[in-house]
């Protein structure tokens, strides 16, 4: 039994059978974190379509507290004003429900609370107004409470005087979620333009909300002017889009810049981009601010055009895609659909990423060999596309390499390669799914033909070089003869 299997059994044995939750302790924490090179923690709930990822600190107390919040009631009870003061001073953003706990609104509030990432800078609490001092309740001056019988308030910056009240008449899940995002430090808010950092980057892009980013060099002399223009524009656009400042000197900004097609070394700054997570799709949509100057009115117009759908998104596109083999066609964003969906062709395509990918490197030589062996098949091409330099609308490319076969008579129901790393496996797969008739050449014969072609080319090159050398000798001899004749005349 290998070490990993032993760890799995060790972990399983320590899971309380009645709770189904792995109990983190000082003794088990190291095994839990190091098991199978674990680099992140996520919580799976049968009632949620997607798992909730953990972005907090990697220590026993933080993860244990987070799991308790995700598995229990995600809201702490506050019984009096003193507890409210203490709680608000412990957290950057405190969301509090005021109202009876017996009404449906409280249950809806808990659903929203469960959906949120339980991080260090936000917490949820509730106050049962049937048991709370009415005098203290009146002092809180809850807007809309008397009319609706409940209220949700966000306290910010560890200060009871800094708060925002939920103003919508209905406690709708999405509306309340959006209100909390805009009012707390979970997103880029509250009510201010935030600076992109490693700590808040994941929070900003977690909630599938469009983000406007101002990429600029903080050491530039005119940076204050651009800040002022964006701040003035923010008054008009804050309810339409999240707004973030990004310093090109920071590592996280440089990564985001790559995502939007900016080169921090070559491009001129400042630059403005809108990132739309485009929920349900694999490609994040990007929009370019094409104005000459960064001015308040132009920023507002840019955002309004985005919201109204007047803008066209920008896609990364490799201008001159190059393949490492003459038998494999390199694709880019521009020609991808034209070739892939050509009804006269079967297309076998290998999607690769830009980073290190051992499996990509291992499979590529096999893929090239298959392309050579099947190169005489009419109507079949082998292709590849670098997804780090290109973007497509295909929503089902989740990992690299993804190797996919598009038959000419089944373009919208392609076949994902599901065999091994052997040449025969690839050929068998093509024979099974192809709409054309594969012509399989002997690989050794092809290699020999290629070798003979190379020998002929080398011989031709050698002969040309020999002729050139002879001609050069002849020219030199003529020059010497002419020089000798001139010398005799003198």
DRENDO-1510 file (C-alpha; in Angstrom, 1 decimal, always signed):
<recs>
REC; n; res; u; v; w
REC; 1; UNK; +0.0; +0.0; +0.0 .
REC; 2; UNK; +1.5; +3.4; -1.0 .
REC; 3; UNK; +1.8; +6.4; +1.3 .
REC; 4; UNK; -1.0; +8.3; -0.4 .
REC; 5; UNK; -3.5; +5.4; +0.2 .
REC; 6; UNK; -2.4; +5.3; +3.8 .
REC; 7; UNK; -3.1; +9.0; +4.2 .
REC; 8; UNK; -6.5; +8.6; +2.6 .
REC; 9; UNK; -7.4; +5.8; +5.1 .
REC; 10; UNK; -6.1; +7.8; +8.0 .
REC; 11; UNK; -8.2; +10.8; +7.0 .
REC; 12; UNK; -11.3; +8.7; +6.4 .
REC; 13; UNK; -11.0; +7.1; +9.8 .
REC; 14; UNK; -11.0; +10.5; +11.5 .
REC; 15; UNK; -14.2; +11.7; +9.8 .
REC; 16; UNK; -17.0; +11.7; +12.3 .
REC; 17; UNK; -19.6; +9.4; +10.9 .
REC; 18; UNK; -22.6; +11.4; +12.2 .
REC; 19; UNK; -21.4; +14.7; +10.7 .
REC; 20; UNK; -19.6; +13.7; +7.6 .
REC; 21; UNK; -17.0; +16.5; +8.2 .
REC; 22; UNK; -13.3; +16.0; +8.5 .
REC; 23; UNK; -12.3; +17.4; +11.9 .
REC; 24; UNK; -9.2; +19.6; +11.6 .
REC; 25; UNK; -6.8; +19.5; +14.6 .
REC; 26; UNK; -3.2; +20.4; +15.2 .
REC; 27; UNK; -2.4; +16.7; +14.8 .
REC; 28; UNK; -4.2; +16.2; +11.5 .
REC; 29; UNK; -3.7; +19.5; +9.9 .
REC; 30; UNK; -0.3; +18.8; +8.2 .
REC; 31; UNK; -1.6; +15.6; +6.7 .
REC; 32; UNK; -4.7; +17.3; +5.5 .
REC; 33; UNK; -2.8; +20.2; +3.8 .
REC; 34; UNK; +0.0; +18.0; +2.4 .
REC; 35; UNK; -2.2; +15.2; +1.2 .
REC; 36; UNK; -2.0; +14.8; -2.6 .
REC; 37; UNK; -0.2; +18.1; -2.8 .
REC; 38; UNK; -3.3; +20.0; -1.8 .
REC; 39; UNK; -3.1; +23.7; -2.6 .
REC; 40; UNK; -6.7; +24.8; -2.0 .
REC; 41; UNK; -9.7; +23.9; +0.1 .
REC; 42; UNK; -13.3; +23.9; -1.1 .
REC; 43; UNK; -16.7; +23.0; +0.4 .
REC; 44; UNK; -19.2; +20.9; -1.5 .
REC; 45; UNK; -22.8; +21.2; -0.6 .
REC; 46; UNK; -25.4; +18.9; -2.2 .
REC; 47; UNK; -27.8; +21.8; -2.5 .
REC; 48; UNK; -25.3; +24.0; -4.5 .
REC; 49; UNK; -24.3; +23.5; -8.1 .
REC; 50; UNK; -20.8; +24.7; -7.5 .
REC; 51; UNK; -18.4; +24.2; -4.6 .
REC; 52; UNK; -17.4; +27.2; -2.5 .
REC; 53; UNK; -13.6; +27.8; -2.5 .
REC; 54; UNK; -11.7; +28.9; +0.5 .
REC; 55; UNK; -9.4; +31.9; +0.1 .
REC; 56; UNK; -8.5; +32.6; +3.8 .
REC; 57; UNK; -5.4; +31.8; +5.8 .
REC; 58; UNK; -3.9; +28.3; +5.8 .
REC; 59; UNK; -4.0; +27.5; +9.5 .
REC; 60; UNK; -6.0; +25.2; +11.7 .
REC; 61; UNK; -8.2; +27.9; +13.3 .
REC; 62; UNK; -9.1; +29.8; +10.1 .
REC; 63; UNK; -10.1; +26.8; +8.1 .
REC; 64; UNK; -11.9; +25.2; +11.0 .
REC; 65; UNK; -13.9; +28.4; +11.7 .
REC; 66; UNK; -14.7; +28.6; +7.9 .
REC; 67; UNK; -16.0; +25.0; +7.8 .
REC; 68; UNK; -18.1; +25.6; +10.9 .
REC; 69; UNK; -19.7; +28.6; +9.2 .
REC; 70; UNK; -20.3; +26.6; +6.0 .
REC; 71; UNK; -21.9; +23.7; +7.8 .
REC; 72; UNK; -23.8; +25.5; +10.5 .
REC; 73; UNK; -26.0; +28.6; +10.6 .
REC; 74; UNK; -24.0; +31.3; +8.9 .
REC; 75; UNK; -25.3; +34.0; +11.1 .
REC; 76; UNK; -24.4; +34.8; +14.7 .
REC; 77; UNK; -27.0; +36.0; +17.2 .
REC; 78; UNK; -26.6; +39.5; +18.7 .
REC; 79; UNK; -28.7; +40.0; +21.9 .
REC; 80; UNK; -28.0; +43.6; +22.9 .
REC; 81; UNK; -26.4; +46.8; +21.8 .
REC; 82; UNK; -23.1; +46.1; +23.5 .
REC; 83; UNK; -22.7; +42.9; +21.6 .
REC; 84; UNK; -23.4; +44.8; +18.4 .
REC; 85; UNK; -20.7; +47.3; +19.2 .
REC; 86; UNK; -18.1; +44.6; +20.0 .
REC; 87; UNK; -19.0; +42.6; +16.9 .
REC; 88; UNK; -18.8; +45.6; +14.6 .
REC; 89; UNK; -15.3; +46.3; +15.9 .
REC; 90; UNK; -14.1; +42.8; +15.1 .
REC; 91; UNK; -14.7; +42.8; +11.4 .
REC; 92; UNK; -14.3; +45.1; +8.4 .
REC; 93; UNK; -17.8; +44.4; +7.1 .
REC; 94; UNK; -20.7; +43.2; +9.3 .
REC; 95; UNK; -24.0; +42.3; +7.7 .
REC; 96; UNK; -26.9; +42.3; +10.2 .
REC; 97; UNK; -30.5; +41.2; +9.8 .
REC; 98; UNK; -33.0; +43.0; +12.0 .
REC; 99; UNK; -36.5; +41.4; +12.4 .
REC; 100; UNK; -38.4; +38.4; +13.7 .
REC; 101; UNK; -36.7; +35.1; +13.1 .
REC; 102; UNK; -40.0; +33.4; +12.4 .
REC; 103; UNK; -40.7; +35.1; +9.1 .
REC; 104; UNK; -39.7; +33.9; +5.6 .
REC; 105; UNK; -37.4; +36.9; +5.2 .
REC; 106; UNK; -35.0; +35.6; +7.8 .
REC; 107; UNK; -34.7; +32.3; +6.0 .
REC; 108; UNK; -34.0; +34.1; +2.7 .
REC; 109; UNK; -31.3; +36.2; +4.5 .
REC; 110; UNK; -29.6; +32.9; +5.7 .
REC; 111; UNK; -29.6; +31.6; +2.1 .
REC; 112; UNK; -27.7; +34.7; +0.9 .
REC; 113; UNK; -25.3; +34.4; +3.9 .
REC; 114; UNK; -24.6; +30.8; +3.0 .
REC; 115; UNK; -23.8; +31.7; -0.5 .
REC; 116; UNK; -21.1; +34.1; +0.5 .
REC; 117; UNK; -17.4; +33.3; +0.9 .
REC; 118; UNK; -16.8; +33.2; +4.6 .
REC; 119; UNK; -13.6; +35.3; +4.7 .
REC; 120; UNK; -11.7; +37.2; +7.3 .
REC; 121; UNK; -13.3; +40.6; +6.3 .
REC; 122; UNK; -17.0; +39.8; +6.4 .
REC; 123; UNK; -19.5; +38.2; +8.8 .
REC; 124; UNK; -23.2; +37.8; +9.1 .
REC; 125; UNK; -25.3; +38.3; +12.3 .
REC; 126; UNK; -29.0; +38.6; +13.2 .
REC; 127; UNK; -31.0; +40.5; +15.8 .
REC; 128; UNK; -34.4; +39.1; +16.9 .
REC; 129; UNK; -36.4; +42.3; +17.2 .
REC; 130; UNK; -39.0; +40.5; +19.3 .
REC; 131; UNK; -36.4; +40.1; +22.1 .
REC; 132; UNK; -34.3; +43.2; +21.5 .
REC; 133; UNK; -34.7; +46.4; +23.5 .
REC; 134; UNK; -37.1; +48.7; +21.6 .
REC; 135; UNK; -35.4; +51.8; +22.8 .
REC; 136; UNK; -32.0; +50.6; +21.5 .
REC; 137; UNK; -33.7; +49.6; +18.2 .
REC; 138; UNK; -35.2; +53.1; +17.8 .
REC; 139; UNK; -31.7; +54.6; +18.3 .
REC; 140; UNK; -30.4; +52.6; +15.4 .
REC; 141; UNK; -32.7; +54.5; +13.0 .
REC; 142; UNK; -33.3; +51.6; +10.6 .
REC; 143; UNK; -34.5; +53.0; +7.3 .
REC; 144; UNK; -37.7; +51.2; +6.2 .
REC; 145; UNK; -37.9; +48.9; +9.2 .
REC; 146; UNK; -41.3; +50.2; +10.4 .
REC; 147; UNK; -42.9; +49.8; +7.0 .
REC; 148; UNK; -41.5; +46.3; +6.2 .
REC; 149; UNK; -41.0; +44.8; +9.6 .
REC; 150; UNK; -37.3; +43.9; +8.9 .
REC; 151; UNK; -34.1; +45.4; +7.6 .
REC; 152; UNK; -30.6; +44.3; +6.5 .
REC; 153; UNK; -27.8; +46.7; +7.4 .
REC; 154; UNK; -24.1; +46.6; +6.5 .
REC; 155; UNK; -21.7; +48.1; +9.1 .
REC; 156; UNK; -18.3; +49.0; +7.6 .
REC; 157; UNK; -14.8; +49.9; +8.6 .
REC; 158; UNK; -15.4; +48.7; +12.2 .
REC; 159; UNK; -17.6; +51.7; +12.8 .
REC; 160; UNK; -21.3; +51.7; +13.8 .
REC; 161; UNK; -21.7; +55.1; +12.2 .
REC; 162; UNK; -20.6; +53.9; +8.8 .
REC; 163; UNK; -23.4; +51.8; +7.4 .
REC; 164; UNK; -25.7; +51.2; +4.5 .
REC; 165; UNK; -29.3; +50.0; +4.6 .
REC; 166; UNK; -31.0; +47.7; +2.1 .
REC; 167; UNK; -33.6; +49.8; +0.3 .
REC; 168; UNK; -35.4; +47.4; -2.1 .
REC; 169; UNK; -38.9; +46.5; -1.1 .
REC; 170; UNK; -38.4; +42.8; -1.8 .
REC; 171; UNK; -35.8; +40.6; -0.2 .
REC; 172; UNK; -34.7; +39.0; -3.5 .
REC; 173; UNK; -31.7; +36.7; -3.4 .
REC; 174; UNK; -29.8; +38.3; -6.2 .
REC; 175; UNK; -30.7; +41.9; -5.2 .
REC; 176; UNK; -29.6; +41.3; -1.6 .
REC; 177; UNK; -26.4; +39.6; -2.8 .
REC; 178; UNK; -25.6; +42.6; -5.1 .
REC; 179; UNK; -26.3; +45.0; -2.3 .
REC; 180; UNK; -23.9; +43.2; +0.0 .
REC; 181; UNK; -21.2; +43.0; -2.7 .
REC; 182; UNK; -21.5; +46.7; -3.4 .
REC; 183; UNK; -21.6; +47.7; +0.3 .
REC; 184; UNK; -18.9; +45.6; +1.8 .
REC; 185; UNK; -15.2; +44.9; +1.3 .
REC; 186; UNK; -16.0; +41.5; -0.2 .
REC; 187; UNK; -15.9; +43.2; -3.6 .
REC; 188; UNK; -14.1; +46.4; -4.6 .
REC; 189; UNK; -16.4; +48.6; -2.6 .
REC; 190; UNK; -17.8; +50.1; -0.5 .
REC; 191; UNK; -18.5; +53.3; -2.4 .
REC; 192; UNK; -14.9; +53.8; -3.2 .
REC; 193; UNK; -12.6; +52.9; -6.0 .
REC; 194; UNK; -10.4; +50.1; -4.7 .
REC; 195; UNK; -6.8; +49.3; -5.5 .
REC; 196; UNK; -6.2; +45.8; -6.9 .
REC; 197; UNK; -4.1; +43.7; -4.7 .
REC; 198; UNK; -3.2; +40.0; -4.2 .
REC; 199; UNK; -5.5; +39.9; -1.2 .
REC; 200; UNK; -8.6; +41.3; -2.9 .
REC; 201; UNK; -8.2; +40.1; -6.5 .
REC; 202; UNK; -10.0; +36.8; -6.0 .
REC; 203; UNK; -12.8; +38.6; -4.1 .
REC; 204; UNK; -13.3; +41.2; -6.9 .
REC; 205; UNK; -13.6; +38.5; -9.6 .
REC; 206; UNK; -15.6; +36.0; -7.5 .
REC; 207; UNK; -19.1; +37.2; -8.0 .
REC; 208; UNK; -19.4; +37.3; -11.8 .
REC; 209; UNK; -19.8; +41.0; -11.9 .
REC; 210; UNK; -18.2; +43.2; -14.7 .
REC; 211; UNK; -15.2; +45.2; -13.6 .
REC; 212; UNK; -13.7; +48.4; -15.0 .
REC; 213; UNK; -9.9; +48.5; -14.4 .
REC; 214; UNK; -7.6; +51.5; -14.8 .
REC; 215; UNK; -4.1; +50.2; -15.5 .
REC; 216; UNK; -1.6; +52.9; -14.6 .
REC; 217; UNK; +1.9; +53.5; -13.4 .
REC; 218; UNK; +1.7; +55.0; -9.9 .
REC; 219; UNK; +5.1; +56.6; -10.3 .
REC; 220; UNK; +3.9; +58.6; -13.3 .
REC; 221; UNK; +3.6; +62.4; -12.8 .
REC; 222; UNK; +0.1; +62.6; -14.2 .
REC; 223; UNK; -1.4; +59.7; -12.2 .
REC; 224; UNK; -3.4; +62.1; -9.9 .
REC; 225; UNK; -5.2; +63.6; -12.9 .
REC; 226; UNK; -6.4; +60.2; -14.0 .
REC; 227; UNK; -7.5; +59.3; -10.5 .
REC; 228; UNK; -9.5; +62.5; -10.2 .
REC; 229; UNK; -11.3; +61.9; -13.6 .
REC; 230; UNK; -12.1; +58.3; -12.6 .
REC; 231; UNK; -13.3; +59.4; -9.1 .
REC; 232; UNK; -15.6; +62.0; -10.7 .
REC; 233; UNK; -17.0; +59.4; -13.2 .
REC; 234; UNK; -17.5; +56.9; -10.3 .
REC; 235; UNK; -20.4; +59.0; -9.0 .
REC; 236; UNK; -22.3; +58.1; -12.2 .
REC; 237; UNK; -21.2; +54.5; -12.8 .
REC; 238; UNK; -20.9; +53.0; -9.4 .
REC; 239; UNK; -24.2; +51.1; -9.5 .
REC; 240; UNK; -23.4; +49.8; -13.0 .
REC; 241; UNK; -20.0; +48.3; -12.7 .
REC; 242; UNK; -17.2; +47.6; -10.2 .
REC; 243; UNK; -14.3; +50.0; -10.5 .
REC; 244; UNK; -10.7; +49.1; -9.6 .
REC; 245; UNK; -7.3; +50.8; -9.9 .
REC; 246; UNK; -4.4; +48.6; -11.0 .
REC; 247; UNK; -0.7; +49.4; -10.6 .
REC; 248; UNK; +1.4; +47.9; -13.4 .
REC; 249; UNK; +4.3; +47.6; -11.0 .
REC; 250; UNK; +2.5; +44.9; -9.0 .
REC; 251; UNK; +2.7; +41.2; -9.8 .
REC; 252; UNK; -1.1; +40.7; -9.6 .
REC; 253; UNK; -1.7; +43.5; -12.1 .
REC; 254; UNK; +0.8; +42.1; -14.5 .
REC; 255; UNK; -1.1; +38.8; -14.5 .
REC; 256; UNK; -4.4; +40.5; -15.1 .
REC; 257; UNK; -2.8; +42.6; -17.8 .
REC; 258; UNK; -1.8; +39.4; -19.7 .
REC; 259; UNK; -5.5; +38.3; -19.5 .
REC; 260; UNK; -6.6; +41.5; -21.2 .
REC; 261; UNK; -3.8; +41.4; -23.8 .
REC; 262; UNK; -1.7; +44.2; -22.3 .
REC; 263; UNK; +2.1; +44.2; -22.1 .
REC; 264; UNK; +3.3; +46.2; -19.1 .
REC; 265; UNK; +6.8; +46.5; -20.7 .
REC; 266; UNK; +5.7; +47.7; -24.1 .
REC; 267; UNK; +2.3; +49.3; -24.0 .
REC; 268; UNK; +1.7; +52.9; -23.1 .
REC; 269; UNK; -0.2; +53.6; -19.9 .
REC; 270; UNK; -2.7; +54.5; -18.5 .
REC; 271; UNK; -5.2; +52.0; -20.1 .
REC; 272; UNK; -8.8; +51.2; -19.3 .
REC; 273; UNK; -10.4; +47.8; -19.8 .
REC; 274; UNK; -13.7; +46.3; -18.8 .
REC; 275; UNK; -13.7; +42.6; -17.8 .
REC; 276; UNK; -17.0; +40.8; -18.0 .
REC; 277; UNK; -16.9; +37.3; -16.4 .
REC; 278; UNK; -19.5; +36.2; -18.9 .
REC; 279; UNK; -21.2; +33.6; -16.6 .
REC; 280; UNK; -21.7; +30.2; -18.2 .
REC; 281; UNK; -19.0; +30.7; -20.8 .
REC; 282; UNK; -15.4; +29.7; -20.7 .
REC; 283; UNK; -14.1; +33.0; -22.1 .
REC; 284; UNK; -14.0; +36.3; -20.1 .
REC; 285; UNK; -15.2; +39.1; -22.3 .
REC; 286; UNK; -12.9; +42.2; -22.6 .
REC; 287; UNK; -13.7; +45.6; -23.8 .
REC; 288; UNK; -11.2; +48.3; -24.8 .
REC; 289; UNK; -11.4; +52.0; -24.0 .
REC; 290; UNK; -10.4; +53.5; -27.3 .
REC; 291; UNK; -10.6; +57.2; -26.5 .
REC; 292; UNK; -7.5; +59.4; -26.8 .
REC; 293; UNK; -7.8; +60.9; -23.3 .
REC; 294; UNK; -9.1; +59.6; -20.0 .
REC; 295; UNK; -11.8; +62.0; -19.1 .
REC; 296; UNK; -14.8; +61.8; -16.8 .
REC; 297; UNK; -17.5; +62.1; -19.6 .
REC; 298; UNK; -15.7; +59.6; -21.9 .
REC; 299; UNK; -15.4; +57.1; -19.1 .
REC; 300; UNK; -19.2; +57.4; -18.3 .
REC; 301; UNK; -20.0; +57.1; -22.0 .
REC; 302; UNK; -17.8; +54.0; -22.2 .
REC; 303; UNK; -19.6; +52.3; -19.3 .
REC; 304; UNK; -23.0; +53.3; -20.6 .
REC; 305; UNK; -22.2; +51.8; -24.0 .
REC; 306; UNK; -21.1; +48.6; -22.3 .
REC; 307; UNK; -24.2; +48.3; -20.2 .
REC; 308; UNK; -26.5; +49.0; -23.3 .
REC; 309; UNK; -24.7; +46.3; -25.3 .
REC; 310; UNK; -23.2; +48.7; -27.9 .
REC; 311; UNK; -19.6; +47.6; -27.5 .
REC; 312; UNK; -17.9; +44.7; -29.2 .
REC; 313; UNK; -15.7; +42.6; -27.1 .
REC; 314; UNK; -12.0; +42.1; -27.8 .
REC; 315; UNK; -10.4; +38.7; -28.2 .
REC; 316; UNK; -6.8; +37.8; -27.9 .
REC; 317; UNK; -5.5; +36.7; -31.3 .
REC; 318; UNK; -2.1; +35.3; -32.2 .
REC; 319; UNK; -1.3; +37.3; -35.4 .
REC; 320; UNK; +1.1; +34.8; -36.9 .
REC; 321; UNK; +0.5; +31.4; -35.3 .
REC; 322; UNK; +3.4; +29.0; -35.8 .
REC; 323; UNK; +3.3; +25.2; -35.6 .
REC; 324; UNK; +6.3; +23.1; -34.5 .
REC; 325; UNK; +5.5; +20.7; -37.3 .
REC; 326; UNK; +4.7; +21.1; -41.0 .
REC; 327; UNK; +2.1; +18.3; -40.6 .
REC; 328; UNK; +0.1; +20.3; -38.1 .
REC; 329; UNK; -1.8; +23.5; -38.9 .
REC; 330; UNK; -1.6; +26.3; -36.3 .
REC; 331; UNK; -4.9; +28.1; -35.6 .
REC; 332; UNK; -5.7; +31.4; -34.0 .
REC; 333; UNK; -8.9; +33.2; -32.9 .
REC; 334; UNK; -9.4; +34.6; -36.3 .
REC; 335; UNK; -9.4; +31.4; -38.4 .
REC; 336; UNK; -10.5; +28.9; -35.8 .
REC; 337; UNK; -14.2; +28.7; -36.6 .
REC; 338; UNK; -13.6; +28.9; -40.4 .
REC; 339; UNK; -11.4; +25.8; -40.3 .
REC; 340; UNK; -13.0; +23.8; -37.4 .
REC; 341; UNK; -16.5; +24.2; -38.9 .
REC; 342; UNK; -15.5; +23.6; -42.5 .
REC; 343; UNK; -18.1; +21.1; -43.7 .
REC; 344; UNK; -15.7; +19.6; -46.2 .
REC; 345; UNK; -13.0; +18.7; -43.6 .
REC; 346; UNK; -12.5; +16.4; -40.7 .
REC; 347; UNK; -10.4; +18.4; -38.2 .
REC; 348; UNK; -8.4; +16.9; -35.4 .
REC; 349; UNK; -7.3; +19.7; -33.0 .
REC; 350; UNK; -5.1; +19.9; -30.0 .
REC; 351; UNK; -5.8; +22.7; -27.5 .
REC; 352; UNK; -2.7; +23.7; -25.5 .
REC; 353; UNK; -2.1; +26.3; -22.8 .
REC; 354; UNK; +0.8; +28.7; -22.5 .
REC; 355; UNK; +2.3; +27.4; -19.2 .
REC; 356; UNK; +4.2; +24.3; -18.3 .
REC; 357; UNK; +2.2; +21.2; -19.3 .
REC; 358; UNK; +4.0; +17.9; -19.1 .
REC; 359; UNK; +1.2; +15.9; -20.7 .
REC; 360; UNK; +1.1; +18.4; -23.6 .
REC; 361; UNK; +4.8; +17.8; -24.1 .
REC; 362; UNK; +4.4; +14.1; -23.9 .
REC; 363; UNK; +1.5; +13.9; -26.3 .
REC; 364; UNK; +2.8; +16.3; -28.9 .
REC; 365; UNK; +5.3; +14.0; -30.6 .
REC; 366; UNK; +2.7; +11.2; -30.8 .
REC; 367; UNK; +0.2; +13.7; -32.3 .
REC; 368; UNK; +2.8; +14.8; -34.9 .
REC; 369; UNK; +3.5; +11.2; -35.8 .
REC; 370; UNK; -0.2; +10.5; -36.3 .
REC; 371; UNK; -0.4; +13.6; -38.5 .
REC; 372; UNK; +2.5; +12.3; -40.6 .
REC; 373; UNK; +1.0; +8.7; -40.9 .
REC; 374; UNK; -2.4; +10.1; -41.9 .
REC; 375; UNK; -1.1; +13.0; -44.0 .
REC; 376; UNK; -2.3; +11.4; -47.2 .
REC; 377; UNK; -5.9; +11.2; -46.0 .
REC; 378; UNK; -8.1; +13.4; -48.2 .
REC; 379; UNK; -10.2; +15.8; -46.2 .
REC; 380; UNK; -8.4; +15.4; -42.8 .
REC; 381; UNK; -6.2; +18.0; -41.2 .
REC; 382; UNK; -4.4; +18.0; -37.9 .
REC; 383; UNK; -4.4; +21.4; -36.1 .
REC; 384; UNK; -3.4; +23.0; -32.8 .
REC; 385; UNK; -4.2; +26.3; -31.0 .
REC; 386; UNK; -2.4; +28.0; -28.2 .
REC; 387; UNK; -5.2; +29.1; -25.8 .
REC; 388; UNK; -2.8; +31.4; -23.9 .
REC; 389; UNK; -2.5; +33.6; -27.0 .
REC; 390; UNK; -6.0; +33.1; -28.4 .
REC; 391; UNK; -9.6; +33.1; -27.3 .
REC; 392; UNK; -12.5; +31.2; -28.7 .
REC; 393; UNK; -16.2; +30.9; -27.8 .
REC; 394; UNK; -16.0; +27.1; -27.2 .
REC; 395; UNK; -17.4; +26.6; -23.7 .
REC; 396; UNK; -16.1; +23.1; -23.1 .
REC; 397; UNK; -12.3; +23.5; -23.1 .
REC; 398; UNK; -11.5; +23.1; -19.4 .
REC; 399; UNK; -8.0; +21.6; -19.3 .
REC; 400; UNK; -4.9; +21.1; -21.4 .
REC; 401; UNK; -4.3; +19.4; -23.6 .
REC; 402; UNK; -7.8; +18.9; -24.8 .
REC; 403; UNK; -7.6; +16.9; -28.0 .
REC; 404; UNK; -10.8; +16.9; -30.0 .
REC; 405; UNK; -12.0; +15.5; -33.3 .
REC; 406; UNK; -14.6; +17.4; -35.4 .
REC; 407; UNK; -16.0; +15.1; -38.2 .
REC; 408; UNK; -17.3; +17.0; -41.2 .
REC; 409; UNK; -20.8; +15.5; -40.7 .
REC; 410; UNK; -20.9; +16.1; -36.9 .
REC; 411; UNK; -19.3; +19.5; -36.2 .
REC; 412; UNK; -21.5; +20.3; -33.2 .
REC; 413; UNK; -21.0; +16.8; -31.6 .
REC; 414; UNK; -17.2; +16.4; -31.7 .
REC; 415; UNK; -15.3; +13.5; -30.1 .
REC; 416; UNK; -12.8; +14.1; -27.3 .
REC; 417; UNK; -9.7; +11.9; -27.5 .
REC; 418; UNK; -9.9; +9.3; -24.7 .
REC; 419; UNK; -7.1; +6.9; -25.5 .
REC; 420; UNK; -3.5; +6.5; -24.6 .
REC; 421; UNK; -0.2; +8.1; -25.5 .
REC; 422; UNK; +0.7; +5.6; -28.2 .
REC; 423; UNK; +0.6; +6.1; -32.0 .
REC; 424; UNK; -1.6; +3.1; -32.6 .
REC; 425; UNK; -4.1; +4.4; -30.0 .
REC; 426; UNK; -4.4; +7.7; -32.0 .
REC; 427; UNK; -4.9; +5.9; -35.3 .
REC; 428; UNK; -7.5; +3.5; -33.9 .
REC; 429; UNK; -9.4; +6.6; -32.5 .
REC; 430; UNK; -9.3; +8.4; -35.8 .
REC; 431; UNK; -10.6; +5.2; -37.6 .
REC; 432; UNK; -13.4; +5.0; -35.1 .
REC; 433; UNK; -14.7; +8.6; -35.3 .
REC; 434; UNK; -13.7; +9.8; -38.8 .
REC; 435; UNK; -16.2; +10.8; -41.4 .
REC; 436; UNK; -13.5; +10.4; -44.1 .
REC; 437; UNK; -11.6; +7.3; -45.0 .
REC; 438; UNK; -8.3; +7.3; -43.2 .
REC; 439; UNK; -5.3; +6.4; -45.3 .
REC; 440; UNK; -2.6; +5.1; -43.0 .
REC; 441; UNK; +0.9; +5.1; -44.3 .
REC; 442; UNK; +3.7; +3.0; -42.7 .
REC; 443; UNK; +5.5; +5.4; -40.4 .
REC; 444; UNK; +8.9; +3.8; -41.3 .
REC; 445; UNK; +8.2; +4.3; -45.0 .
REC; 446; UNK; +7.4; +7.9; -44.4 .
REC; 447; UNK; +10.5; +8.4; -42.4 .
REC; 448; UNK; +12.6; +6.8; -45.2 .
REC; 449; UNK; +10.9; +8.9; -47.8 .
REC; 450; UNK; +11.6; +12.0; -45.8 .
REC; 451; UNK; +15.2; +10.9; -45.3 .
REC; 452; UNK; +15.6; +10.4; -49.1 .
REC; 453; UNK; +14.1; +13.8; -49.8 .
REC; 454; UNK; +16.5; +15.3; -47.3 .
REC; 455; UNK; +19.5; +13.5; -48.9 .
REC; 456; UNK; +18.4; +14.7; -52.4 .
REC; 457; UNK; +18.1; +18.2; -51.0 .
REC; 458; UNK; +21.5; +18.0; -49.3 .
REC; 459; UNK; +23.1; +16.7; -52.6 .
REC; 460; UNK; +21.5; +19.5; -54.5 .
REC; 461; UNK; +22.7; +22.0; -52.0 .
REC; 462; UNK; +26.2; +20.5; -52.1 .
REC; 463; UNK; +26.3; +20.6; -55.9 .
REC; 464; UNK; +25.1; +24.2; -56.0 .
REC; 465; UNK; +27.8; +25.0; -53.4 .
REC; 466; UNK; +30.4; +23.2; -55.5 .
REC; 467; UNK; +29.4; +25.0; -58.7 .
REC; 468; UNK; +29.5; +28.3; -56.8 .
REC; 469; UNK; +32.9; +27.5; -55.5 .
REC; 470; UNK; +34.2; +26.6; -59.0 .
REC; 471; UNK; +32.8; +29.9; -60.4 .
REC; 472; UNK; +34.4; +31.8; -57.5 .
REC; 473; UNK; +37.8; +30.1; -58.4 .
REC; 474; UNK; +37.4; +31.0; -62.1 .
REC; 475; UNK; +36.6; +34.6; -61.3 .
REC; 476; UNK; +39.6; +34.9; -59.0 .
REC; 477; UNK; +41.9; +33.4; -61.7 .
REC; 478; UNK; +40.6; +35.9; -64.2 .
REC; 479; UNK; +41.3; +38.8; -61.9 .
REC; 480; UNK; +44.9; +37.5; -61.3 .
REC; 481; UNK; +45.5; +37.2; -65.1 .
REC; 482; UNK; +44.2; +40.7; -65.6 .
REC; 483; UNK; +46.5; +42.1; -62.9 .
REC; 484; UNK; +49.5; +40.3; -64.4 .
REC; 485; UNK; +48.8; +41.8; -67.9 .
REC; 486; UNK; +48.5; +45.3; -66.4 .
REC; 487; UNK; +51.9; +44.7; -64.6 .
REC; 488; UNK; +53.6; +43.7; -67.9 .
REC; 489; UNK; +52.2; +46.7; -69.7 .
REC; 490; UNK; +53.7; +48.9; -67.0 .
</recs>
